[in-house]
Amino acid sequence: MTAAPPVPGNLDDYVALLTELAGLGYRACGFLDAEPDRPDLILRHDIDMSVDCAVAMGEAEAAQGIAASYFVLLRSELYNAWSPASRDGLQQLGALGHEIGLHFDAALYPGEIAALDRACADECAQLEAILGQPVRLVSFHRPAPALRGLDRPIGSRRHAYEPRFFEAIGYCSDSNGGWYHGPPLAHDAVRARRALQLLTHPVWWVAPGATAAERLDRILTERVDALDRALAENCRAHETGWRERQVGR
């Protein structure tokens, strides 16, 4: 069996990657501003695991004067975009100058395109209520093959898998914690100094750990701790045990 590629690194490594791409003439820009034949760099982040990790990455980019596009899951067991902490984090990303879009899990809905349009439009409206600003862009969460290269808007919004962004423009991703399709600097589009959509997931760059599994374990521990604290704050039956665990730390 072929060994999995290593997890990308940490935030310093991410900034170093952006610096190397800038040295090759790349400039970060939004989806709607990118031109396939220019060295334009679309920085896309799907928030699959943690809003906190996304905020840390957004702060690192803003410190470099860079704006990216972040995509939020609304129907996830891993985080609640409506929670006060998540809402504050997402609004902070917007205040830093980043675009906030919807990470749409089409697998949760019937496959007919009209049904997907309605569901996507509804989720975008919910995300707009959280953010207090329009949502213009959508990315698909683990898209079915039929959605990759879909040449039409979804929910009246542009999406990251349109042929212009997914085929005419190069595409590179760190999905599952590694450069499974090769590292960005070795991508054919970069060698030709053509536009690149670089998809990274903040958890692989922010959560500590030597492997992808260790990083996910850390996220799990943090989520359990947050749930433990929330239970204590909302139910006295849990508070005593929670306080005892804090003393033991």
C-alpha positions in Angstrom: 0.0 0.0 0.0 1.3 3.5 -0.9 2.1 5.6 2.2 -0.1 8.6 2.7 1.6 11.9 2.1 2.4 13.9 5.3 0.1 16.5 6.8 1.0 19.9 5.4 2.6 21.5 8.4 1.7 24.5 10.6 0.8 28.1 10.2 4.4 29.2 9.7 4.7 26.6 6.9 1.5 27.9 5.3 2.7 31.5 5.3 6.0 30.3 3.9 4.1 28.5 1.1 2.2 31.7 0.3 5.5 33.6 0.3 7.0 31.2 -2.2 4.0 31.5 -4.5 4.2 35.3 -4.3 7.8 35.0 -5.3 6.7 33.1 -8.4 4.4 36.1 -9.3 1.2 34.8 -7.7 -1.3 37.2 -6.1 -4.2 36.2 -3.9 -7.6 37.2 -5.2 -11.2 36.1 -4.9 -13.0 33.6 -7.1 -14.8 36.2 -9.1 -11.7 38.2 -9.8 -9.4 35.3 -11.0 -8.4 34.9 -14.6 -7.2 31.4 -15.8 -4.3 32.7 -17.8 -2.8 34.9 -15.0 -0.9 33.8 -11.9 -3.9 34.4 -9.7 -4.2 32.5 -6.4 -7.6 31.6 -5.1 -7.2 30.7 -1.4 -10.2 28.5 -0.4 -10.7 27.1 3.1 -13.5 24.6 3.9 -14.3 24.7 7.6 -15.0 21.0 8.1 -13.9 20.7 11.8 -13.3 23.9 13.7 -14.2 27.5 13.5 -11.4 28.3 16.0 -8.8 26.8 13.6 -10.3 28.9 10.8 -10.0 32.1 12.8 -6.3 31.4 13.5 -5.6 30.8 9.8 -7.6 34.0 8.9 -5.6 36.0 11.3 -2.3 34.7 9.9 -3.4 35.6 6.4 -4.7 39.1 7.4 -1.3 39.8 9.0 0.2 39.2 5.5 -2.4 41.5 3.9 -4.1 38.5 2.3 -7.8 37.8 2.0 -9.2 34.3 1.4 -12.5 32.6 1.0 -13.9 30.5 4.0 -16.8 28.1 3.6 -19.1 27.2 6.5 -21.0 24.0 7.2 -24.5 24.6 8.6 -25.5 21.0 9.0 -22.6 19.3 10.9 -22.2 17.3 14.1 -18.7 18.8 14.5 -19.6 22.4 15.2 -22.7 24.7 15.5 -22.4 27.8 13.3 -25.2 29.4 15.3 -23.5 29.0 18.7 -22.3 32.3 20.2 -18.6 31.3 20.0 -18.9 30.2 16.3 -20.9 33.2 15.3 -18.3 35.5 16.9 -15.5 33.7 15.1 -17.2 33.8 11.7 -18.0 37.5 12.1 -14.4 38.0 13.0 -13.3 36.4 9.8 -15.5 38.7 7.9 -14.1 41.7 9.8 -10.6 40.6 8.8 -11.6 41.0 5.1 -12.2 37.4 4.2 -15.1 36.2 2.1 -17.5 33.9 3.9 -19.4 31.4 1.8 -21.5 28.3 2.4 -20.0 24.8 2.5 -23.0 22.9 1.2 -23.5 19.2 2.0 -25.7 18.2 -1.0 -25.8 14.6 0.2 -28.3 15.6 2.9 -30.9 16.5 0.3 -32.7 14.8 -2.6 -30.5 14.7 -5.7 -32.8 16.7 -8.1 -31.2 20.0 -9.0 -34.3 22.0 -8.2 -34.4 20.5 -4.7 -30.7 21.3 -4.3 -31.3 24.9 -5.4 -33.9 25.4 -2.8 -31.9 23.8 0.0 -28.8 25.8 -0.9 -30.7 29.1 -1.1 -32.3 28.3 2.3 -28.9 27.6 3.9 -27.3 30.7 2.4 -30.1 32.8 3.9 -29.5 31.2 7.3 -25.7 31.9 7.0 -26.5 35.5 6.0 -28.5 35.9 9.2 -25.5 34.7 11.2 -23.0 36.9 9.4 -25.1 40.0 8.8 -23.8 40.2 5.2 -24.5 38.6 1.8 -23.3 35.1 0.9 -22.1 35.0 -2.7 -20.2 31.8 -3.0 -20.7 28.1 -2.3 -18.4 25.1 -2.1 -19.6 21.5 -2.0 -18.8 19.2 0.9 -17.4 15.9 -0.4 -19.2 16.5 -3.7 -20.6 13.7 -5.8 -19.1 13.4 -9.3 -22.1 15.0 -10.8 -21.4 18.2 -8.9 -17.8 18.5 -9.9 -17.8 20.6 -13.0 -21.5 21.6 -12.6 -21.8 24.4 -15.1 -24.5 26.5 -13.5 -25.1 28.4 -10.2 -26.5 26.6 -7.2 -29.1 28.4 -5.0 -28.5 31.4 -7.3 -24.8 31.5 -6.1 -21.6 30.8 -7.9 -19.8 27.7 -6.7 -16.2 26.5 -6.4 -16.6 23.5 -8.8 -17.7 25.4 -11.8 -15.6 24.5 -14.9 -14.0 28.0 -14.7 -12.7 27.4 -11.2 -12.2 23.7 -11.2 -11.0 23.0 -14.8 -9.8 26.2 -16.5 -8.1 27.1 -13.3 -5.7 24.6 -11.6 -7.0 22.8 -8.5 -4.9 21.6 -5.5 -6.2 20.3 -2.2 -4.9 19.1 1.2 -8.0 16.9 1.8 -7.6 14.2 4.4 -4.5 15.8 5.7 -2.0 15.5 2.8 -1.2 16.6 -0.7 -2.7 13.5 -2.2 -2.6 15.1 -5.7 0.9 16.5 -5.3 2.2 19.7 -3.6 1.1 23.1 -4.9 4.6 24.2 -6.0 4.8 21.1 -8.3 1.3 21.6 -9.8 1.2 21.9 -13.6 -0.7 25.3 -13.3 2.1 26.7 -11.1 4.8 25.5 -13.4 2.9 27.3 -16.2 2.2 30.4 -14.0 -1.5 29.9 -14.5 -4.2 30.5 -12.0 -4.6 28.1 -9.1 -7.4 27.3 -6.7 -5.7 26.2 -3.5 -8.0 24.4 -1.1 -6.8 24.0 2.4 -8.5 22.9 5.6 -7.5 25.0 8.6 -7.5 22.0 10.9 -4.4 20.5 9.2 -2.4 23.7 9.7 -3.6 24.9 13.1 -4.4 21.9 15.3 -1.2 20.5 17.0 0.0 17.0 16.2 2.6 15.1 14.2 0.0 13.2 12.1 -3.5 13.8 10.8 -4.9 11.4 13.4 -3.2 13.3 16.2 -4.6 16.6 15.0 -8.1 15.2 14.9 -7.7 13.7 18.4 -6.8 17.2 19.6 -9.9 18.7 18.0 -12.0 15.9 19.6 -10.5 16.6 23.0 -11.3 20.3 22.7 -14.9 19.6 21.6 -15.4 17.3 24.5 -14.0 19.9 26.9 -16.3 22.5 25.5 -19.3 20.2 25.8 -18.3 19.4 29.4 -18.1 23.1 30.3 -21.4 23.9 28.6 -23.1 21.1 30.5 -21.7 22.5 33.8 -22.9 26.0 32.9 -26.4 24.8 32.1 -27.1 22.0 34.6 -26.1 22.0 38.3 -26.2 18.1 38.3 -23.1 18.2 36.1 -21.3 21.2 37.7 -19.7 19.4 40.7 -18.1 16.7 38.5 -16.8 19.3 36.1 -15.3 21.4 38.8 -13.6 18.3 40.2 -12.1 17.6 36.8 -10.8 21.1 36.6 -8.9 20.8 39.9 -7.3 17.5 38.7 -5.8 19.2 35.7 
